[in-house]
Amino acid sequence: MTKPIVIGVTGGSGSGKTLFIKRLVKEVKNVALLSMDNYYIERNAQPKDKMGVENFDTLESIDQAKFAGDLKKLISGDTLEIKEYTYNNDQVKPKILKIESKPVILVEGIFTLHFKEIRDLLNLKIYIEAPGYLMLKRRIIRDANERGYDLSDVLYRFEHHVTPSFQQYIDPSKKWADLIIPNHKNFDVALKVISTFLNQ
């Protein structure tokens, strides 16, 4: 088996990285997607802030070792079966996700470029960036629809969890990126360039 091309995509919460990944998967043939979102530790073991609120934006909230191990398995040609992570949304029944190794492996998550063990496995490192006000707007919509948080919860987490983590870990990690893609309005040109390259 030819060793796959491994592409890491990261950016701040609400930067548009997940949308970029979804569109790239549609444009490129034979792609496997491994999302760091499914490697959060169990909710009852999540670190909490001084107000007792679970903080999903710390390094300790992610099972880095398992994520790196599963990525290595995919690169080696193995098939993964992992449980979908549903955060605090009890209305969503977790799925068992079957991920087969493909010629292109996409790796997505906020700490993708921060963790050296994961970063060293990537052939191409992409950072998606967007203005803070847009990231907050997208976060409000996503967390209300997908995670069951009300507006006060979203704003609290954005101020006390998301922003400090972004400033300390995520934004500095763009120094490792091969490509920085602005997503102020759209990323259509960058998406076309990358998908054309991968398909060729």
C-alpha distance (Angstrom), angle and dihedral (degrees) to the residues before:
residue distance angle dihedral
M1 . . .
T2 3.83 . .
K3 3.79 111.6 .
P4 3.82 108.8 -102.5
I5 3.77 125.8 -119.1
V6 3.81 107.7 -110.0
I7 3.80 117.4 -153.3
G8 3.80 123.8 -172.5
V9 3.79 121.0 -155.9
T10 3.79 122.4 -169.7
G11 3.79 142.1 154.2
G12 3.77 140.3 136.5
S13 3.78 121.9 -50.7
G14 3.81 105.8 -79.8
S15 3.81 94.4 16.7
G16 3.80 91.2 121.2
K17 3.80 99.9 -105.7
T18 3.80 94.1 132.3
L19 3.81 91.8 50.7
F20 3.80 89.6 47.3
I21 3.82 89.7 52.5
K22 3.81 93.4 48.0
R23 3.79 92.3 51.4
L24 3.80 92.1 44.7
V25 3.81 90.5 52.8
K26 3.81 88.9 54.6
E27 3.80 92.7 49.2
V28 3.81 99.9 44.5
K29 3.80 127.5 63.0
N30 3.81 124.3 -129.8
V31 3.80 100.0 14.5
A32 3.80 129.3 161.3
L33 3.81 118.9 -159.8
L34 3.79 123.8 -151.8
S35 3.80 113.2 -176.4
M36 3.78 123.4 -163.7
D37 3.82 87.0 -148.0
N38 3.81 88.3 80.9
Y39 3.81 93.4 55.1
Y40 3.78 100.8 67.4
I41 3.79 112.7 126.9
E42 3.82 117.4 -110.6
R43 3.79 114.2 -63.8
N44 3.81 94.6 -117.6
A45 3.83 89.3 54.9
Q46 3.81 96.0 48.1
P47 3.82 115.7 121.2
K48 3.81 113.2 -104.3
D49 3.77 132.1 -148.3
K50 3.81 125.3 -127.9
M51 3.81 89.7 -82.9
G52 3.80 91.6 55.4
V53 3.82 94.7 -108.8
E54 3.80 118.1 142.5
N55 3.80 110.6 -110.5
F56 3.81 112.0 -148.2
D57 3.82 91.4 176.0
T58 3.80 100.5 73.3
L59 3.79 126.6 97.2
E60 3.80 88.0 -119.4
S61 3.81 92.0 59.8
I62 3.83 91.2 70.9
D63 3.80 127.0 71.0
Q64 3.80 92.8 -133.3
A65 3.81 95.4 174.0
K66 3.81 93.5 54.8
F67 3.79 92.1 44.7
A68 3.81 92.7 51.2
G69 3.81 91.2 44.3
D70 3.80 93.1 51.6
L71 3.80 91.5 47.1
K72 3.81 89.7 53.7
K73 3.82 89.2 50.7
L74 3.82 90.9 52.5
I75 3.79 91.0 49.0
S76 3.83 88.5 51.3
G77 3.81 90.9 53.6
D78 3.81 100.8 -100.8
T79 3.81 125.4 139.7
L80 3.80 118.9 -123.8
E81 3.79 131.0 -148.1
I82 3.80 112.0 -165.3
K83 3.78 135.3 165.8
E84 3.78 118.2 -111.3
Y85 3.81 113.6 -117.0
T86 3.81 114.3 -131.5
Y87 3.84 102.0 -178.2
N88 3.82 110.2 -152.1
N89 3.78 96.9 -24.7
D90 3.81 105.3 115.4
Q91 3.80 89.6 176.6
V92 3.81 91.0 71.4
K93 3.80 119.4 77.4
P94 3.83 110.0 -144.5
K95 3.80 116.3 -115.8
I96 3.78 127.6 -144.5
L97 3.78 104.7 -120.0
K98 3.80 118.5 -149.7
I99 3.79 111.0 -157.1
E100 3.79 118.6 -172.5
S101 3.78 122.6 -162.1
K102 3.81 112.7 -103.5
P103 3.82 137.0 -178.2
V104 3.82 87.8 -98.9
I105 3.80 121.2 42.4
L106 3.81 118.5 -168.2
V107 3.79 117.3 -158.0
E108 3.79 117.2 -164.6
G109 3.81 133.3 -176.9
I110 3.79 144.8 105.6
F111 3.82 94.3 -100.1
T112 3.82 97.0 39.6
L113 3.81 94.1 115.9
H114 3.80 96.2 33.4
F115 3.80 96.9 64.8
K116 3.82 106.8 74.5
E117 3.81 93.9 -156.2
I118 3.80 90.1 58.7
R119 3.79 95.2 37.9
D120 3.79 91.4 55.7
L121 3.82 90.3 58.4
L122 3.81 93.7 57.7
N123 3.80 125.0 98.4
L124 3.80 94.0 -170.6
K125 3.81 125.7 24.8
I126 3.82 119.1 -159.6
Y127 3.80 127.3 -172.5
I128 3.82 119.8 -164.5
E129 3.79 114.8 -157.5
A130 3.80 133.4 -172.1
P131 3.83 138.2 166.0
G132 3.79 116.7 -81.3
Y133 3.80 94.8 -115.9
L134 3.81 91.3 55.4
M135 3.80 92.6 47.8
L136 3.82 90.1 52.0
K137 3.82 92.2 48.3
R138 3.81 92.2 50.2
R139 3.81 91.1 45.1
I140 3.82 91.8 53.8
I141 3.80 92.2 51.7
R142 3.82 94.8 44.2
D143 3.79 97.3 45.6
A144 3.78 92.6 48.0
N145 3.80 93.6 49.5
E146 3.81 102.4 35.1
R147 3.80 107.5 25.0
G148 3.79 104.5 30.8
Y149 3.83 96.9 -121.5
D150 3.80 120.5 148.2
L151 3.80 122.1 -135.3
S152 3.81 95.5 -93.8
D153 3.81 90.8 53.0
V154 3.80 92.1 49.4
L155 3.81 93.8 48.9
Y156 3.82 92.2 46.0
R157 3.81 92.7 50.7
F158 3.80 92.7 43.7
E159 3.82 91.8 54.0
H160 3.81 100.3 38.6
H161 3.83 103.6 28.4
V162 3.80 113.5 16.1
T163 3.81 100.5 43.1
P164 3.84 97.5 45.9
S165 3.82 90.6 47.3
F166 3.79 91.5 47.9
Q167 3.79 91.9 51.0
Q168 3.81 95.0 45.1
Y169 3.82 103.6 38.1
I170 3.78 117.3 3.7
D171 3.79 106.1 45.7
P172 3.84 92.8 44.6
S173 3.82 89.6 52.1
K174 3.80 91.7 68.3
K175 3.82 87.4 81.4
W176 3.82 85.0 77.3
A177 3.82 93.9 52.0
D178 3.79 122.2 112.0
L179 3.81 90.4 -160.6
I180 3.82 129.6 27.2
I181 3.80 111.4 -162.7
P182 3.83 118.9 -164.5
N183 3.80 112.7 -141.5
H184 3.79 101.6 -173.0
K185 3.81 91.8 127.6
N186 3.80 107.3 -7.5
F187 3.79 142.9 -32.8
D188 3.81 98.3 -137.9
V189 3.82 97.4 129.5
A190 3.81 94.1 47.6
L191 3.80 90.9 46.0
K192 3.81 91.0 52.2
V193 3.81 93.3 49.2
I194 3.81 93.9 49.1
S195 3.82 96.0 43.1
T196 3.82 91.7 48.0
F197 3.80 90.9 51.2
L198 3.81 93.1 48.8
N199 3.78 94.5 46.9
Q200 3.79 91.1 51.4
